[in-house]
């Protein structure tokens, strides 16, 4: 099977540039261009895919609407440091350039670690996670599904973040987050 990307927005083009490959890119039929193919033409017997959409909820919706027999591939950039054999990376996930994963880490399916992300020891990260450039998660954290960490955000050690949380740009999570929503600032506080 060949590999293909679903998406062609800014994040998908960054994924392609970090892979250093030109792969077919499938997009919603309404947005097809000269560089893309209609999603309705995707042959899941011919292609394994990665959904390269930064927004975790959009990514979840696309995956849920693909045929059940769809196969997914993951990618780890050659400059990423995977420092222990006891690190599990879920299907359809992307680990970007200069990211660092230390030890005893589990990353869920369809996760995105953009450039220069760090995840500390004994951390569990859920499905459909999005971590933008420079984000850091300290050790002993438990991160839920569909969590988005904005650029340069950080999470203190021993923190739990529930599902469906967005942490804003340059924000610092210093207390557990138990309610879905958007959090920003230092310390991060719920803003909606």
For each residue, the residues with C-beta under 8 A, 3 or more apart:
1: 45 46 47 48 71
2: 23 24 46 47 48
3: 21 23 47 48 49 50 73
4: 23 24 25 26 42 47 48 49 50
5: 8 12 15 16 23 24 25 26 49 50 52
6: 12 25 26 27 39 42 49 50 51 52 53 62 66
7: 11 12 25 27 51 52 53 62
8: 5 12 13 25 27 31 33 35 36
9: 12 13 53 54
10: 13 14 54
11: 7 14 15 52 53 54 112 114
12: 5 6 7 8 9 15 16 25 52 53
13: 8 9 10 16 17
14: 10 11 17 18 96 114 115
15: 5 11 12 18 19 50 52 75 94 96
16: 5 12 13 19 21 22 23 25 52
17: 13 14 20
18: 14 15 75 77 96 97 115
19: 15 16 23 75 77
20: 17
21: 3 16
22: 16
23: 2 3 4 5 16 19
24: 2 4 5 37 47
25: 4 5 6 7 8 12 16 35 36 37
26: 4 5 6 36 37 38 39 41 42 49
27: 6 7 8 31 32 33 36 37 38 39
28: 31 39
29: 32 38 39 40
30:
31: 8 27 28 36
32: 27 29 36 37 38
33: 8 27 36
34:
35: 8 25
36: 8 25 26 27 31 32 33
37: 24 25 26 27 32 41 42
38: 26 27 29 32 41
39: 6 26 27 28 29 42
40: 29
41: 26 37 38
42: 4 6 26 37 39 47 49 66
43: 46 47
44: 47 49 66 67 69 70 71
45: 1 69
46: 1 2 43
47: 1 2 3 4 24 42 43 44
48: 1 2 3 4 71 72 73
49: 3 4 5 6 26 42 44 66 70 71 72 73 92
50: 3 4 5 6 15 72 73 74 75 92 94
51: 6 7 59 62 63 72 92 110
52: 5 6 7 11 12 15 16 94 112
53: 6 7 9 11 12 58 59 62
54: 9 10 11 59 112 114 130 132 148
55: 58 59 130 148
56: 59 60 128 129 130 145 146 147 148
57: 60 61 128 146 164
58: 53 55 61 62
59: 51 53 54 55 56 62 63 110 112 128 130
60: 56 57 63 64 110 127 128 146
61: 57 58 64 65
62: 6 7 51 53 58 59 65 66
63: 51 59 60 66 70 92 110 128
64: 60 61
65: 61 62
66: 6 42 44 49 62 63 70
67: 44 70
68:
69: 44 45
70: 44 49 63 66 67
71: 1 44 48 49
72: 48 49 50 51 91 92 109 110
73: 3 48 49 50 91 92
74: 50 89 90 91 92 93 94 95
75: 15 18 19 50 93 94 95
76: 80 82 89 95
77: 18 19 80 95 96 97 98 99
78:
79: 97 98
80: 76 77 95 96 97 98 99 100 101 113
81: 99 100 101
82: 76 87 95 101
83: 87 100 101 102 103
84: 87 101 102 103 104 105
85:
86: 103 104 105
87: 82 83 84 101 103 104 105 106 107
88: 105 106 107
89: 74 76 93 95 107 111
90: 74 93 107 108 109 110 111 127
91: 72 73 74 109 110
92: 49 50 51 63 72 73 74 109 110
93: 74 75 89 90 107 108 109 110 111 112 113
94: 15 50 52 74 75 111 112 113
95: 74 75 76 77 80 82 89 99 101 107 113
96: 14 15 18 77 80 99 112 113 114 115 116 117 133
97: 18 77 79 80 115 116
98: 77 79 80 115 116
99: 77 80 81 95 96 113 115 116 117 118 119
100: 80 81 83 117 118 119
101: 80 81 82 83 84 87 95 105 107 118 119
102: 83 84 105 118 119 120 121 139
103: 83 84 86 87 121 122
104: 84 86 87 121 122 123
105: 84 86 87 88 101 102 119 120 121 122 123 124 125
106: 87 88 123 124 125
107: 87 88 89 90 93 95 101 111 113 119 125 129
108: 90 93 111 125 126 127 128 129 145
109: 72 90 91 92 93 127 128
110: 51 59 60 63 72 90 91 92 93 127 128
111: 89 90 93 94 107 108 125 127 128 129 130 131
112: 11 52 54 59 93 94 96 129 130 131
113: 80 93 94 95 96 99 107 117 119 129 131
114: 11 14 54 96 117 130 131 132 133 135
115: 14 18 96 97 98 99 133 134
116: 96 97 98 99 133 134
117: 96 99 100 113 114 131 133 134 135 136
118: 99 100 101 102 135 136 137
119: 99 100 101 102 105 107 113 123 125 136 137
120: 102 105 123 136 137 138 139 140 141 157
121: 102 103 104 105 139 140
122: 103 104 105 139 140
123: 104 105 106 119 120 137 138 139 140 141 142 143
124: 105 106 141 142 143
125: 105 106 107 108 111 119 129 137 143 147
126: 108 129 143 144 145 146 147 163
127: 60 90 108 109 110 111 145 146
128: 56 57 59 60 63 108 109 110 111 145 146
129: 56 107 108 111 112 113 125 126 143 145 146 147 148
130: 54 55 56 59 111 112 114 147 148 149
131: 111 112 113 114 117 135 137 148 149
132: 54 114 135 148 149 150 151 153 169
133: 96 114 115 116 117 151 152
134: 115 116 117 151 152
135: 114 117 118 131 132 149 150 151 152 153 154
136: 117 118 119 120 153 154 155
137: 118 119 120 123 125 131 141 143 149 154 155
138: 120 123 141 154 155 156 157 158 159
139: 102 120 121 122 123 157 158
140: 120 121 122 123 157 158
141: 120 123 124 137 138 155 157 158 159 160 161
142: 123 124 159 160 161
143: 123 124 125 126 129 137 147 155 160 161
144: 126 147 160 161 162 163 164 165
145: 56 108 126 127 128 129 163 164
146: 56 57 60 126 127 128 129 163 164 165
147: 56 125 126 129 130 143 144 161 163 164 165 166 167
148: 54 55 56 129 130 131 132 165 166 167
149: 130 131 132 135 137 153 155 167
150: 132 135 153 166 167 168 169 170 171
151: 132 133 134 135 169 170
152: 133 134 135 169 170
153: 132 135 136 149 150 167 168 169 170 171 172 173 188
154: 135 136 137 138 171 172 173
155: 136 137 138 141 143 149 159 161 167 172 173
156: 138 159 172 173 174
157: 120 138 139 140 141
158: 138 139 140 141
159: 138 141 142 155 156 173 174 175 176 177
160: 141 142 143 144 176 177 178
161: 141 142 143 144 147 155 165 167 173 176 177
162: 144 165 177 178 179 180
163: 126 144 145 146 147 180
164: 57 144 145 146 147 180 181
165: 144 146 147 148 161 162 177 180 181 182 183
166: 147 148 150 181 182 183
167: 147 148 149 150 153 155 161 171 173 182 183 184 188
168: 150 153 171 182 183 184 185 188 191
169: 132 150 151 152 153 184
170: 150 151 152 153 186
171: 150 153 154 167 168 183 184 185 186 188
172: 153 154 155 156 185 186 187 188
173: 153 154 155 156 159 161 167 177 183 187 188
174: 156 159 186 187 188
175: 159 187
176: 159 160 161
177: 159 160 161 162 165 173 183 188
178: 160 162
179: 162 190
180: 162 163 164 165
181: 164 165 166 190 191 192
182: 165 166 167 168 190 191 192
183: 165 166 167 168 171 173 177 188 189 190 191
184: 167 168 169 171 188 189 191
185: 168 171 172 188 189 191
186: 170 171 172 174
187: 172 173 174 175
188: 153 167 168 171 172 173 174 177 183 184 185
189: 183 184 185
190: 179 181 182 183
191: 168 181 182 183 184 185
192: 181 182
